[in-house]
C-alpha cells in the first residue's frame, strides 16, 4: 500500500511537472497510472459507503439522488485529503453530506426550494453573508506558508453575543473550508490553522457553535489541519478559558491535540517565531495578531469571489 502511494505521488509530480526535460511518453504513462489508481480508489470508497446502514447515510443518499455530479466530484477530494484512507474518506464523506444537508440542503431551515444548493455566497443568505464578512473565520487570500499551505484564521473575540447567528457562523466555516478544498495542493498538503484567544471574555465562547465547528473541521470537511497555532494571553489563560480550550482540543481528537502549538507571548515575538520557525511571513498573518493582512482585504476578496461565483468562474 505504501509503495502504491509513493508511486501515485511520484506519478502526480511527473504529470504536473513543467520541466521540459520530462519526456512526454513518461507523462502519458504517469497519467495512465493515476487514472487507474484513482478509479480503483473511488470504487473502493463507494463500496465502503455501501456497507453503512441507510439510516446513517440518509443525507448522502439524498444528495446522490438529487445531485449525483456533486457527489462524484467529491470522492477524489476526500481520498486525497486523507491520503487515500478508504475508511476515513467514507466516514468524512457521510458526515460532510449530513452537514451539507443541514446547512445548504433540503433540511436547511432557509432552503425554500427543497434541493441541495451550491455552496456559494448567493446561496448562503444575507444574514450568513454578514457573518462571513465579520471575519471570525476567514482565510488569508492568495497566500501560503513556506510549505505551500494556506492559512485559516479564527478570532474568537469577534463572536460577541448578538453579533452573529449560529447558522451563519457554521455556514461561514463550511464556506471557507470549501474554498480551500478546491485547490489540489491544499488537499495533499493540508491547512495551517491560527486561532486567537486574545481579548476574549466568556461571552465570546458559544460552546455549541464551537463544538460543531470543531466537528466540521476534524471529521467532515475535505481538508486536514496540519498544525494549529493557538495565540493565548501573555500571562496565560484564566481557568475558565483553559477549560474551554481543553474541551475543544479533546473534541478535535487525539491527533489534532498533538498538533496544537500554544503561544503565550507578545505579538511581535509571535510574528518572529511564525516567520523563523514555521515559514509564515508577516505579510500573510492577520493584522489582529501582528501581521499585515487586513480584514478589509478579506472583504474585498469576498466581493471579487462573489462576482466570479455568479459568473460560474469558480464553484
C-alpha positions in Angstrom: 0.0 0.0 0.0 2.8 2.4 0.9 4.6 1.6 -2.4 1.4 2.4 -4.3 1.0 5.7 -2.6 4.6 6.6 -3.3 4.1 5.6 -7.0 0.9 7.7 -7.0 2.7 10.8 -5.6 5.6 10.4 -8.0 3.3 10.0 -11.0 1.3 13.1 -9.9 4.6 15.0 -9.7 5.5 13.8 -13.2 2.2 14.9 -14.7 2.2 18.3 -13.0 5.9 19.0 -13.7 6.6 21.7 -16.2 10.2 20.7 -16.6 10.8 20.3 -20.4 13.4 17.5 -19.6 10.5 15.2 -18.6 9.6 13.2 -21.7 6.0 13.3 -22.9 5.8 9.5 -23.0 6.6 9.4 -19.3 3.8 11.9 -18.7 1.4 9.7 -20.6 2.4 6.6 -18.6 2.1 8.5 -15.3 -1.3 9.8 -16.3 -2.5 6.3 -17.1 -1.4 5.1 -13.7 -3.1 8.0 -12.0 -6.4 7.2 -13.8 -6.2 3.5 -12.9 -5.3 4.2 -9.3 -7.9 6.9 -8.7 -10.6 4.8 -10.4 -9.9 1.8 -8.2 -9.9 4.0 -5.0 -13.1 5.7 -6.0 -14.8 2.3 -6.5 -13.4 1.3 -3.1 -14.9 4.3 -1.3 -18.2 3.7 -2.9 -18.2 0.1 -1.7 -17.2 1.2 1.8 -20.0 3.7 2.0 -22.4 0.9 0.8 -21.6 -1.0 3.9 -23.1 1.7 6.2 -26.7 1.4 7.1 -29.1 3.7 5.2 -30.1 5.4 8.5 -26.5 6.7 8.9 -26.1 8.0 5.3 -29.6 9.5 4.6 -28.2 12.8 3.5 -25.5 11.2 1.3 -28.3 9.1 -0.4 -30.4 12.2 -0.9 -27.5 14.0 -2.5 -26.7 11.0 -4.6 -30.2 11.1 -6.0 -30.6 14.9 -6.4 -27.1 16.0 -7.4 -25.0 12.9 -8.3 -22.5 15.0 -10.2 -21.7 16.8 -6.9 -21.1 13.5 -5.1 -18.9 12.2 -7.9 -16.8 15.3 -7.9 -16.1 14.9 -4.1 -14.9 11.2 -3.9 -11.4 12.1 -5.0 -11.2 15.2 -2.8 -11.9 13.2 0.3 -9.5 10.5 -0.7 -6.7 13.0 -1.3 -7.2 14.8 2.0 -7.0 11.5 3.9 -4.0 10.2 2.0 -6.3 7.6 0.3 -7.6 6.1 3.6 -10.8 4.4 2.4 -12.4 4.1 5.8 -11.6 7.7 6.9 -12.7 9.1 3.5 -16.0 7.3 3.7 -16.7 8.4 7.2 -15.8 12.0 6.4 -18.0 12.0 3.3 -21.0 10.7 5.1 -20.5 13.4 7.8 -19.9 16.0 5.1 -23.3 15.4 3.5 -25.0 15.4 6.9 -23.8 19.0 7.5 -24.2 19.9 3.8 -27.9 18.9 4.1 -28.3 20.8 7.3 -26.7 24.0 6.1 -27.4 24.1 2.3 -29.6 21.1 1.6 -33.3 20.2 1.8 -33.1 20.1 5.6 -31.8 23.7 5.9 -34.3 26.0 7.6 -33.8 28.7 5.0 -33.8 26.5 1.9 -37.0 27.4 0.0 -36.5 25.1 -3.0 -36.0 21.8 -1.1 -32.9 20.8 -3.1 -29.1 20.7 -2.4 -27.9 24.3 -3.1 -24.5 25.1 -4.5 -22.1 26.3 -1.8 -21.7 29.9 -2.7 -22.3 33.4 -1.3 -25.5 33.7 -3.3 -27.0 30.6 -1.6 -25.8 31.4 1.9 -28.4 34.1 2.6 -27.9 37.7 3.5 -27.6 37.1 7.3 -25.0 34.4 6.7 -23.0 36.8 4.4 -22.9 39.3 7.3 -21.4 36.6 9.5 -18.9 35.6 6.8 -17.8 39.3 6.4 -17.5 39.5 10.2 -14.2 37.7 9.8 -14.1 35.5 12.8 -13.4 32.6 10.4 -11.5 33.5 7.3 -8.6 32.6 5.1 -5.7 34.8 4.1 -6.4 35.4 0.4 -3.8 34.2 -2.2 -1.2 33.4 0.4 0.6 30.2 1.6 3.3 29.4 4.1 6.7 28.2 3.1 5.3 24.7 2.7 2.6 25.7 0.3 -0.2 25.5 2.9 -2.9 28.2 3.1 -3.8 29.9 6.4 -7.2 29.6 8.0 -7.7 32.1 10.8 -10.1 32.1 13.8 -10.5 35.1 16.1 -12.9 34.3 18.9 -13.1 37.9 20.1 -15.4 38.6 17.0 -18.0 36.3 18.4 -19.8 38.8 20.5 -23.2 37.9 21.8 -25.8 39.2 19.3 -23.3 39.9 16.5 -23.8 36.7 14.6 -26.2 33.7 14.1 -25.4 30.1 14.8 -26.4 29.0 11.3 -24.5 31.8 9.6 -21.3 31.1 11.6 -21.4 27.5 10.7 -22.0 28.3 7.0 -19.0 30.6 7.2 -16.8 27.8 8.4 -18.2 25.4 5.8 -17.8 28.0 3.0 -14.2 28.9 3.9 -13.1 25.2 4.1 -14.9 24.5 0.8 -13.0 27.3 -0.9 -9.7 25.8 0.4 -10.6 22.3 -0.7 -10.9 23.4 -4.3 -7.1 23.5 -4.6 -5.5 20.1 -5.2 -2.3 21.1 -3.4 -4.3 22.0 -0.3 -6.0 18.6 -0.4 -2.5 17.0 -0.3 -0.6 19.4 1.9 -3.2 20.4 4.4 -4.0 23.7 6.1 -2.4 25.8 8.8 -5.0 27.0 11.4 -4.2 30.0 13.5 -6.6 30.8 16.4 -6.6 33.8 18.6 -7.8 33.7 22.2 -6.7 37.3 22.9 -9.1 39.9 24.2 -11.8 37.2 24.9 -14.4 37.0 27.6 -16.7 34.1 28.4 -19.4 35.6 26.2 -17.2 35.1 23.2 -17.4 31.3 23.5 -20.6 29.7 22.3 -19.7 26.1 23.1 -22.5 24.6 20.9 -21.2 26.6 18.0 -17.6 25.8 18.6 -18.4 22.1 19.2 -20.0 21.9 15.7 -17.2 23.9 14.1 -14.6 21.5 15.5 -16.7 18.6 14.2 -16.8 20.2 10.7 -13.0 20.7 10.6 -12.0 17.5 12.2 -14.4 14.9 10.9 -16.4 16.3 8.0 -14.7 18.6 5.5 -12.2 17.5 2.9 -9.3 19.4 4.4 -6.7 18.4 7.0 -5.5 20.7 9.7 -1.7 20.0 9.8 -0.9 22.4 12.7 -2.9 24.7 15.0 -1.1 27.8 16.3 -3.0 28.9 19.4 -2.3 32.5 20.3 -3.1 33.0 24.0 -2.9 35.8 26.6 0.7 36.8 27.5 0.1 35.9 31.2 -1.6 32.6 30.3 -5.2 31.7 30.2 -7.6 32.1 33.1 -9.0 28.8 34.4 -12.4 29.2 32.6 -10.7 29.8 29.3 -8.3 26.9 29.8 -11.3 24.6 30.5 -13.0 25.6 27.2 -9.9 25.2 25.1 -9.1 21.8 26.6 -12.6 20.6 25.8 -12.3 21.8 22.2 -8.9 20.1 21.8 -10.4 16.9 23.2 -13.3 17.1 20.7 -10.9 17.5 17.8 -9.3 14.1 18.5 -6.0 12.7 19.7 -4.0 13.5 16.5 -5.2 17.1 16.4 -4.3 17.6 20.1 -0.7 16.8 19.4 -0.7 19.4 16.6 -1.6 22.4 18.8 1.3 24.8 19.3 0.5 27.3 22.1 1.9 30.8 22.0 1.9 32.9 25.2 4.0 35.9 24.1 3.9 39.4 22.7 2.5 39.8 19.1 6.0 40.8 17.9 7.5 37.6 19.4 4.8 35.5 17.8 5.3 37.1 14.4 9.1 36.5 14.6 8.5 32.9 15.7 6.0 32.3 12.9 8.5 33.6 10.3 11.6 32.0 11.6 10.3 28.6 12.8 7.2 28.0 10.7 7.7 29.8 7.4 4.6 32.1 7.9 5.6 35.6 6.8 4.4 38.8 8.4 2.7 39.7 5.2 0.2 36.8 5.4 -0.5 37.0 9.1 -3.8 38.8 10.0 -3.3 42.3 11.4 -5.1 41.4 14.6 -2.1 39.3 15.6 0.7 41.5 14.4 0.7 40.8 10.7 -0.3 42.8 7.6 -3.3 41.0 6.2 -6.3 43.2 7.0 -10.0 42.4 7.5 -10.7 44.8 4.6 -8.6 42.7 2.2 -10.8 39.7 3.2 -14.0 41.6 2.5 -12.6 42.8 -0.8 -11.6 39.2 -1.7 -15.2 38.0 -0.8 -16.7 40.6 -3.1 -14.5 39.6 -6.1 -15.2 35.9 -5.4 -18.9 36.5 -5.3 -18.8 38.0 -8.8 -16.8 35.0 -10.0 -19.3 32.6 -8.5 -22.2 34.5 -10.1 -20.4 34.2 -13.5 -19.7 30.5 -13.0 -16.0 31.1 -13.0 -15.5 29.2 -9.7 -17.6 26.7 -7.7 
